[in-house]
Amino acid sequence: MANLTKTTVMLPETLLQKARYYAVHHRTSLSQIVREGLSERMKKGQPEPASQESILSLTGTLDLGGKQPPPRAKLYEKHLKHKLGV
């Protein structure tokens, strides 16, 4: 099995109770139920590999014309000037 990572999931209390009951009834863990459910959901919602690759190839290549934020050093210098009244 792959490396597992802990996470926090917010669920309605009734759904959590049903899931715990299901886990006990099927002799499995709540974590396993969540993993299986997410895996099934991801299989249904995944784009075709070719389209996924084409989307990923665009990462970082689009110039949306937004203004670049000033470098951190300039922001700090501006902050100090304002703070010191210079």
N, C-alpha and C positions, 0 to 999 in steps of 0.2 A: 504494500500500500504506500502511496505517496506520503510525503511529510505532511503532517496535519498542523493546522494553525487554529488557535483559539479565537473565537469572535463572540460578540454579543448580538443577539437578535431580539428585537422587541416584538412580542406576539400578544394578541388578545388572550386573556386568561382562559376563555373557553376553548380556544384552539390548542393552547398548551396542554390543558387537561385531556382533551381528546387524543392528542399526539402521545402523551405519556401512557394513556390507557392502551392505545394501539401498540406502543412499544412493548409493554408488559405482555399483552395478549399474543404478540408475534415473537416474543423472546428475542428482542433486539434492543438497541439503545436509541434514545432520542436523537443522538448525533448521527447515527446511521440512517435514520429516517430522513433527517434534514439533508444529508449528503445525497441520498438516492433521489429525493425530490428535486434538489437543485440540479443534479446531473440530468434528470429527465427533462427538466425545464430548459436547460441549456441546449440539449440536443434538438428540441423543437424550435428554439429561437435563433439558432446559429445561422448566419448567412453562408452561402456557398463559399468554399475555400477561395475560389478565384476572386470573388467580389470582396472578401475580407482582405485579401492581399492587396487589391487595388486601393482600398480605403487606407490601409496602413502605409502604402507607398506615398500617400499624400501628406503624411504627418510631417509637420514642420516646413512644408513647401509653399503653403498658401500665405500670401501677404495680404492681410485684410485691411491694410492701410492705417492701422492703429498707431497711436503715438507710443514710442518706446519710453518706459519710465526712466528717470534720470538715475545715474549710478548711485549706489548707496553712499559713497564718500561725499558726493555733492549734496545729497539729502541731509547728511549729518552736519556738513558745513553750514548749510542754510539753517538748520535747527540751532546750532551753536550761536550763529550770528543773531538770530531772533531772541534766543535766551539771554545772551549777554548784552543785547541792545546795541550791537555794532552796526 
